[in-house]
């Protein structure tokens, strides 16, 4: 069990360090295989808080700090509501939410996805992140929907998400340590086992999270800015089928289209003349642009 947790903490922190996503959801699933919900939530919170906190330190110059007040306000409102209800999710609920979350996040059309820079978006993000952290332990798939702007710098996305996630996991740790206490008459074994995780396991997971995040920084640098959105947030399947050639390789096709559009923006006159030259040939007019 300890070896599996150690490998998972290192590998998932490395994945999150490169893509800014994926790692937390995978780690939560691994921890639930060995631990009850309160222990899994607290260990997951320590690991992700350390990984995201260290990532935020590494990329601190690119954090969008102006969203912080609204984010904290939204988190505080949901925390107070859940603390009043003393809600503690059963393991079946957590598994269900983990499975549904990636698909539910993609139901929202990308054209209507909210932008983190809008006026009330940070407060909404804080409320959603806190609620999802209690229900599923993770919130990355939904948080990604607020960072799909094409003009958002890759480093800003990774740094700002790391900051919001580190704060969210810190609040989650407080919640499952001091608030969410299951009734003794219902789950006595769960409560007793929640305290069985030694402190050195928390320290080991935190240290490996820092190592994984540090190792990921050189791997994240070669990602092209224009290709990053195509990797971390591909369009929905319906949108891909509507584009010519998408059936062969969706991610490669989207990245190629982004590359063409980027080149067109750099030299529009060149591409305008080329499209005028080919307009008499319908088979090549679209390809030229």
C-alpha positions as CSV (number, residue, x, y, z in Angstrom):
1,X,0.0,0.0,0.0
2,X,2.7,2.5,0.9
3,X,4.7,1.8,-2.3
4,X,1.5,2.3,-4.4
5,X,0.8,5.6,-2.6
6,X,4.4,6.8,-3.1
7,X,4.4,5.9,-6.8
8,X,1.0,7.5,-7.3
9,X,2.0,10.7,-5.5
10,X,5.2,11.1,-7.7
11,X,3.6,10.2,-11.0
12,X,0.5,12.2,-10.6
13,X,2.4,15.3,-9.5
14,X,4.6,14.9,-12.6
15,X,1.5,14.8,-14.8
16,X,-0.1,17.8,-13.2
17,X,3.2,19.7,-13.5
18,X,3.2,19.3,-17.3
19,X,-0.4,19.6,-18.2
20,X,-1.9,21.3,-15.1
21,X,-4.5,18.6,-14.8
22,X,-5.2,14.8,-14.6
23,X,-3.0,14.1,-11.6
24,X,-5.4,14.8,-8.8
25,X,-8.2,12.7,-10.2
26,X,-5.9,9.7,-10.7
27,X,-4.4,10.0,-7.2
28,X,-7.8,10.2,-5.6
29,X,-8.9,7.0,-7.2
30,X,-5.7,5.2,-6.1
31,X,-6.0,6.4,-2.5
32,X,-9.7,5.3,-2.2
33,X,-8.5,1.7,-3.1
34,X,-6.6,1.6,0.2
35,X,-8.1,4.1,2.6
36,X,-11.5,5.2,3.9
37,X,-12.9,8.5,2.6
38,X,-11.7,10.8,5.5
39,X,-8.2,9.5,5.4
40,X,-8.1,9.5,1.6
41,X,-9.4,13.1,1.5
42,X,-6.8,14.4,4.0
43,X,-3.9,12.5,2.5
44,X,-5.0,13.7,-1.0
45,X,-5.3,17.2,0.3
46,X,-1.8,17.3,1.7
47,X,-0.3,15.8,-1.5
48,X,-2.1,18.1,-3.9
49,X,-1.7,21.1,-1.6
50,X,2.1,20.6,-1.6
51,X,2.3,19.8,-5.3
52,X,0.2,22.7,-6.4
53,X,1.7,25.0,-3.8
54,X,5.2,24.2,-5.0
55,X,4.0,24.7,-8.7
56,X,2.6,28.0,-7.7
57,X,5.9,29.0,-6.2
58,X,7.8,27.9,-9.3
59,X,5.5,29.8,-11.7
60,X,4.6,32.6,-9.2
61,X,5.3,35.4,-11.7
62,X,2.5,34.3,-13.9
63,X,-0.3,34.0,-11.4
64,X,-3.4,36.0,-12.0
65,X,-3.7,37.4,-8.5
66,X,-6.8,39.6,-9.0
67,X,-9.1,36.5,-8.9
68,X,-8.0,35.6,-5.4
69,X,-10.6,37.7,-3.3
70,X,-13.6,36.4,-5.3
71,X,-12.2,32.8,-5.2
72,X,-11.8,32.9,-1.4
73,X,-15.3,34.4,-0.9
74,X,-17.0,31.7,-3.0
75,X,-15.1,29.0,-1.2
76,X,-16.0,30.4,2.2
77,X,-19.7,30.5,1.4
78,X,-19.8,26.8,0.4
79,X,-17.6,25.8,3.3
80,X,-19.9,27.5,5.8
81,X,-23.0,25.8,4.2
82,X,-21.4,22.3,4.2
83,X,-20.0,22.8,7.7
84,X,-23.5,23.7,9.0
85,X,-24.9,20.5,7.4
86,X,-21.8,18.4,8.6
87,X,-21.8,16.6,5.2
88,X,-19.5,13.7,4.7
89,X,-19.8,11.7,1.4
90,X,-19.8,7.9,1.4
91,X,-17.2,6.2,-0.7
92,X,-19.7,5.2,-3.4
93,X,-20.6,8.9,-3.9
94,X,-17.0,9.8,-4.3
95,X,-16.4,7.1,-6.9
96,X,-19.5,8.1,-8.8
97,X,-18.5,11.8,-8.9
98,X,-15.0,10.9,-10.0
99,X,-16.4,8.9,-12.9
100,X,-19.0,11.5,-14.0
101,X,-16.9,14.7,-13.6
102,X,-14.7,14.5,-16.7
103,X,-17.8,13.9,-18.9
104,X,-20.0,16.4,-17.2
105,X,-17.4,19.1,-17.6
106,X,-17.4,18.5,-21.4
107,X,-21.2,18.9,-21.8
108,X,-20.8,22.7,-21.8
109,X,-20.1,23.8,-25.3
110,X,-16.6,25.3,-25.6
111,X,-18.0,28.5,-27.3
112,X,-20.1,29.2,-24.1
113,X,-17.4,28.2,-21.6
114,X,-17.0,30.8,-18.8
115,X,-13.8,32.8,-18.6
116,X,-11.9,33.2,-15.3
117,X,-11.3,36.9,-16.1
118,X,-14.9,37.8,-16.1
119,X,-16.3,39.8,-13.2
120,X,-18.1,37.2,-11.1
121,X,-16.2,34.1,-12.5
122,X,-13.7,33.9,-9.6
123,X,-16.5,33.6,-7.0
124,X,-18.2,30.9,-9.0
125,X,-14.9,29.0,-9.4
126,X,-14.3,29.2,-5.6
127,X,-17.8,27.8,-4.9
128,X,-17.6,25.0,-7.4
129,X,-14.1,24.0,-6.4
130,X,-15.1,23.8,-2.7
131,X,-18.2,21.8,-3.4
132,X,-16.5,19.4,-5.7
133,X,-13.6,18.9,-3.3
134,X,-16.0,17.7,-0.7
135,X,-18.0,15.5,-3.1
136,X,-15.2,14.0,-5.1
137,X,-11.9,15.3,-3.7
138,X,-11.0,16.8,-7.0
139,X,-12.2,19.7,-9.2
140,X,-9.7,19.9,-12.0
141,X,-12.0,18.8,-14.9
142,X,-14.5,21.6,-14.1
143,X,-11.8,24.2,-13.3
144,X,-10.4,23.6,-16.7
145,X,-13.5,25.0,-18.3
146,X,-12.6,28.5,-17.0
147,X,-9.2,28.4,-18.6
148,X,-10.0,27.7,-22.2
149,X,-9.4,31.2,-23.6
150,X,-7.1,31.0,-26.6
151,X,-5.4,34.2,-25.5
152,X,-4.5,32.8,-22.1
153,X,-0.8,32.2,-21.7
154,X,0.1,28.6,-20.9
155,X,2.2,29.6,-17.9
156,X,-0.6,31.8,-16.6
157,X,-3.0,28.8,-16.8
158,X,-0.7,26.4,-15.0
159,X,0.3,29.0,-12.3
160,X,-3.2,30.3,-11.6
161,X,-4.7,26.9,-11.5
162,X,-1.9,25.8,-9.1
163,X,-2.7,28.7,-6.8
164,X,-6.4,28.1,-6.7
165,X,-6.0,24.3,-6.3
166,X,-3.5,24.6,-3.4
167,X,-5.9,26.9,-1.5
168,X,-8.8,24.6,-2.3
169,X,-7.0,21.5,-1.0
170,X,-6.0,23.4,2.1
171,X,-9.6,24.2,2.8
172,X,-10.5,20.6,2.1
173,X,-8.0,19.4,4.6
174,X,-9.5,21.7,7.3
175,X,-13.0,20.5,6.4
176,X,-12.2,16.7,6.6
177,X,-10.0,17.1,9.7
178,X,-12.3,19.3,11.9
179,X,-15.8,19.4,10.3
180,X,-16.8,16.2,8.4
181,X,-17.0,13.7,11.2
182,X,-19.1,10.6,10.4
183,X,-21.6,9.4,13.1
184,X,-20.0,6.9,15.4
185,X,-23.1,4.7,15.4
186,X,-22.9,4.5,11.6
187,X,-19.3,4.1,10.6
188,X,-17.0,3.6,13.7
189,X,-14.5,1.6,11.7
190,X,-14.1,4.4,9.2
191,X,-13.4,7.0,11.9
192,X,-10.9,4.9,13.7
193,X,-9.1,4.0,10.4
194,X,-9.0,7.7,9.4
195,X,-6.5,8.3,12.2
196,X,-4.3,5.3,11.4
197,X,-2.3,7.0,8.7
198,X,1.1,7.8,10.2
199,X,2.5,11.3,9.9
200,X,5.5,10.1,8.0
201,X,3.2,9.0,5.2
202,X,1.9,12.5,4.9
203,X,5.5,13.8,4.9
204,X,6.6,11.2,2.3
205,X,3.6,12.1,0.0
206,X,4.3,15.8,0.3
207,X,8.0,15.3,-0.5
208,X,7.3,13.2,-3.6
209,X,4.8,15.7,-4.8
210,X,7.5,18.4,-4.7
211,X,9.9,16.0,-6.6
212,X,7.3,15.3,-9.3
213,X,6.5,18.9,-9.7
214,X,10.2,19.9,-10.0
215,X,10.9,17.1,-12.5
216,X,7.9,18.3,-14.6
217,X,9.2,21.8,-15.2
218,X,11.8,21.0,-17.9
219,X,9.2,18.8,-19.6
220,X,6.6,21.5,-19.7
221,X,8.9,24.1,-21.3
222,X,8.9,22.6,-24.8
223,X,5.1,22.8,-25.2
224,X,4.2,25.3,-27.8
225,X,1.9,28.1,-26.7
226,X,-0.4,27.6,-29.6
227,X,-0.5,23.9,-29.2
228,X,-1.2,23.8,-25.5
229,X,-5.0,24.3,-25.7
230,X,-5.3,21.5,-28.2
231,X,-3.6,19.1,-25.7
232,X,-5.2,20.1,-22.4
233,X,-8.7,20.9,-23.6
234,X,-9.6,19.2,-26.9
235,X,-12.9,20.1,-28.4
236,X,-15.9,17.9,-27.9
237,X,-16.5,14.9,-30.1
238,X,-19.3,16.5,-32.0
239,X,-17.2,19.5,-32.8
240,X,-14.3,17.3,-34.0
241,X,-16.6,15.4,-36.4
242,X,-17.8,18.7,-38.0
243,X,-14.2,19.6,-39.1
244,X,-12.7,18.0,-42.2
245,X,-10.1,15.4,-41.5
246,X,-10.9,15.3,-37.8
247,X,-11.8,11.6,-37.9
248,X,-8.2,10.6,-38.6
249,X,-6.4,12.3,-35.6
250,X,-8.4,14.8,-33.7
251,X,-5.7,16.3,-31.5
252,X,-3.2,16.5,-34.4
253,X,-5.8,18.1,-36.6
254,X,-6.8,20.7,-34.1
255,X,-3.2,21.6,-33.4
256,X,-2.5,21.9,-37.2
257,X,-5.5,24.3,-37.5
258,X,-4.2,26.4,-34.6
259,X,-0.8,26.5,-36.3
260,X,-2.3,27.7,-39.6
261,X,-4.4,30.4,-37.9
262,X,-1.4,31.5,-35.9
263,X,0.7,31.9,-39.2
264,X,-2.2,33.7,-40.8
265,X,-2.3,36.2,-38.0
266,X,1.4,36.9,-38.5
267,X,1.1,37.5,-42.2
268,X,-2.5,38.0,-43.3
269,X,-1.7,39.5,-46.7
270,X,0.2,36.4,-47.8
271,X,-2.7,34.1,-46.9
272,X,-5.3,36.5,-48.4
273,X,-3.5,36.5,-51.8
274,X,-3.1,32.8,-51.7
275,X,-6.8,32.3,-51.0
276,X,-7.7,34.7,-53.9
277,X,-5.5,32.7,-56.2
278,X,-7.2,29.4,-55.3
279,X,-10.7,30.6,-55.1
280,X,-11.5,29.3,-58.6
281,X,-10.6,25.8,-57.5
282,X,-13.1,24.8,-54.7
283,X,-11.0,21.7,-53.8
284,X,-8.0,23.8,-52.8
285,X,-9.6,27.1,-51.6
286,X,-10.3,25.8,-48.1
287,X,-7.0,24.0,-47.8
288,X,-5.1,27.2,-48.8
289,X,-6.6,29.2,-46.0
